[in-house]
Amino acid sequence: MSACPFGAFLILLFGLNLLVLDVLRLLPHPHLLLAAQSEDLDVHAGESCSGSKSFCQASIDEQLAHLSNAPKSSLSSLKQGLSSPTVRNLYEEQISDFNQRAQDAYDQAHTQLVCGLAKTSVINRNRLKTEMRLKGSAILHTFLLVRDRLTYGSVSGMSPQQVFKKVRKALVAKGENPSDMDVCEEVRRSSMRSNASVTKASRKMKSFDLGYAPETATIHLLTWAVLAGVIYSTEMLCCKKHPY
């Protein structure tokens, strides 16, 4: 009977080895997940800047070229010999038309800029999160990657596209009818702020900060103790049912 709970002993021995390596900072971080994370970030970088692509497809040069084009009522098609009031009215119409197209081009370019900043902020935040996690223990990094996978469906967190859709949905839920500009501006602002609840909890834990080694050892001991306990209970149950 005493030979039955052998798996629990092995898992504890394995866990203690990982604990020592992690405390000594010799345990590598999850490379496969990090490689997938890097690929995700590269894919995200190529995505459009919001749920609507209307203002992302035209470059600034294209917008200026369009602005320089004559309006539909081409001046060359107008007959000669017009009276001064008529000429003046036509002149004001052309100025008004140009001003409207210039304002549209300005709004489009401004939205492009803000949405570009919003997307860059999301990508930068994901990269910073990864870089900071590499400064801590490998086991905690692994837990956080698993959490990201379960929460966001990706080890790199939410992509810019996912963030834009989430923010738009939240604004609509508040009874608003957000434009692309509204969504991008909200994403830009939110991406530049850290999670307030997590920051608050971290500051409270600061007074209990024992340092890297004790923290890492505690996480490992709790993790492997729970896992060994589960395996031990399973083995004991099996031993009772099949003692020989």
LUMMAR-724414 format. One record per residue (C-alpha): y, x, z. Coordinates in steps of 0.001 Angstrom, whole numbers, padded with zeros to 6 digits, always signed. Each point is the difference from the previous one (the first is absolute). Example, Ala and Ser with C-alpha at 12.3 -4.5 7.8 and 13.67 -1.06 7.14 Angstrom:
% LUMMAR-724414
-004500+012300+007800
+003440+001370-000660
//
This chain:
% LUMMAR-724414
+000000+000000+000000
+002372+002839+000822
-000306+001327-003526
+001336-003206-001499
+003802+000346+000461
+000094+003226-002009
+002589-001196-002530
+002646-000518+002702
-000460+003606+001131
+000385+001275-003554
+003149-002026-000640
+001546+001292+003221
-000884+003564-000938
+001475-000526-003468
+003140-001551+001475
+000514+002848+002456
-000161+002500-002841
+002637-001927-001934
+002103-000239+003167
+000041+003766+000428
+000849+000585-003664
+002785-002585+000064
+001528+001349+003221
-000030+003490-001499
+001562-001469-003182
-002945+001146-002077
-001225-003469-000967
+001233-000858-003514
+001733-003291-000612
-001825-002537-002215
+000412+001702-003388
-001654-002701-002082
+002288-002679+001382
+003012+002253-000402
-000933+000656-003627
-000236-003744-000596
+003300-000430+001771
+001662+002536-002281
-001360-001824-003050
+001293-003317+001337
+003463+001458+000477
+000022+001352-003549
-000961-003420-001332
+002620-001687+002132
+002659+002354-001287
-000523-001316-003496
+000297-003675+000873
+002918-002181-000968
+002789-000262+002537
-000490-003647+000928
-001883-003163-000749
+002296-000612-003000
+000139+002632-002737
+002980-001436-001847
+002488+002546+001292
-002430+002931+000036
-000819+000100-003693
+003367+000948-001448
+001446+003436+000579
+003668+000569+000717
+000508+001319-003563
-001571-003127-001449
+002241-002180+002120
+003118+001869-001149
-001104-000209-003619
-000496-003725+000379
+003414-000296+001600
+001608+001803-002951
-001483-002418-002521
+002376-002585-001434
-000466-003580+001186
-001794-002533-002167
+003255-001324-001442
+000675+003230-001909
+003662+000706-000588
-000701+001083-003574
-001153-003508-000863
+003302-001578+001028
+002388-001028-002741
+003397+001614-000391
+003411-001655+000262
-000324-001380+003566
+003017-001035+002027
+001130+002037+002993
-001244-002559+002607
-003398-000117-001711
-000240+003788-000083
+000959+000135+003653
-002646-002570+000931
-002646+001941-001912
+001088+003212+001695
-000328-001606+003462
-003428-001374-000904
-001188+003463-001053
+001371+001590+003176
-001656-002694+002124
-003302+000470-001812
+000108+003769+000455
+000918-000306+003686
-002925-002347+000595
-002447+002340-001723
+001479+002953+001894
-000474-001834+003313
-003594-000846-000920
-000660+003654-000855
+001571+001096+003298
-002104-002438+002012
-003121+001115-001847
+000684+003708+000539
+000888-000566+003658
-003224-001930+000569
-001956+002777-001714
+001532+002570+002322
-000617-001991+003194
-003575-000872-001015
-000657+003621-000891
+001227+001065+003431
-002132-002683+001638
-003146+001143-001807
+000724+003643+000798
+000528-000890+003668
-003405-001688+000194
-001772+002941-001655
+001855+002512+002178
-000890-001921+003155
-003696+000044-000935
+000136+003744-000662
+001784+000714+003280
-002571-002076+001857
-002798+002124-001449
+001761+003287+000698
+000706-000951+003621
-003577-001140+000597
-001219+003407-001169
+001897+001471+002957
-002213-001898+002454
-003747-000137+000601
-002525-000618-002750
-001726-002808+001885
+003222-001966+000539
+000928+000513-003646
-003389-001395-000993
+000479-003088+002178
+003456-000597-001483
-001329+000311-003560
-002735-002516+000774
+002630-002340+001439
+002143+000387-003127
-002993-000771-002179
-000813-003169+001941
+003642-001109+000265
+001442+000937-003389
-003132+000434-002112
+000909+003642-000637
-000005+003223+002013
+003527+000706-001239
+001469-003165+001505
+001886-002580-002027
+001056+000921-003516
+003562-000743-001159
-001304-003001-001949
-001682-001412+003097
+003136+000532+002070
+002205-001742-002573
-002349-002988-000142
-000243-000206+003791
+003776+000124+000451
+000592-002595-002714
-002554-002306+001626
+001662+000462+003404
+003451-000806-001399
-001329-003098-001757
-001652-001097+003253
+003464+000098+001602
+001207-002506-002551
+001796+002526-002185
-000184+000391-003763
+000195+003805-000215
+000988+001813-003152
-001529+003352-000973
+003060+001645+001500
-000485-001800+003330
-003639+001057+000179
+000717+003620-000897
+002864+000255+002480
-002164-001390+002817
-002843+002381-000871
+002424+002932-000074
+001364-000858+003441
-003374-000692+001599
-001603+003148-001421
+002653+002122+001688
-000863-001420+003423
-003034+000923+002092
-002138-002658+001651
+001987-001012+003075
-002993-001205+002052
-002005+003161-000679
+002998+002194+000807
+000562-001884+003262
-003649+000353+001010
+000046+003695-000895
+003038+000600+002189
-001698-001722+002922
-003064+002201-000474
+002189+003106-000029
-000067+000158+003803
-003821+000167-000134
-000075+002672-002693
-002553+002596+001105
+000180+002074-003143
-002120+000389-003110
-003237+001284+001534
-000403-002606+002808
+000972-002837-002346
-002445+001106-002688
-002793+000537+002515
+000560-003458+001493
-000185-001705-003397
-003191+001867-000883
-001671-000658+003373
+000761-003717-000100
-001106-000300-003632
-003286+001821+000331
-000768-001494+003430
+000328-003525-001381
-002053+000864-003074
-002680+001721+002105
-000090-003008+002327
-000608-002358-002912
-002747+002240-001392
-001569+000437+003449
-000109-003753+000591
-001545-000563-003419
-002599+002683+000562
-000923-001328+003437
-000403-003475-001430
-002246+001347-002735
-002009+002009+002522
-000638-003090+002096
-001246-001913-003023
-002007+002953-001349
-000839+002289+002951
-002468+002034-002029
//
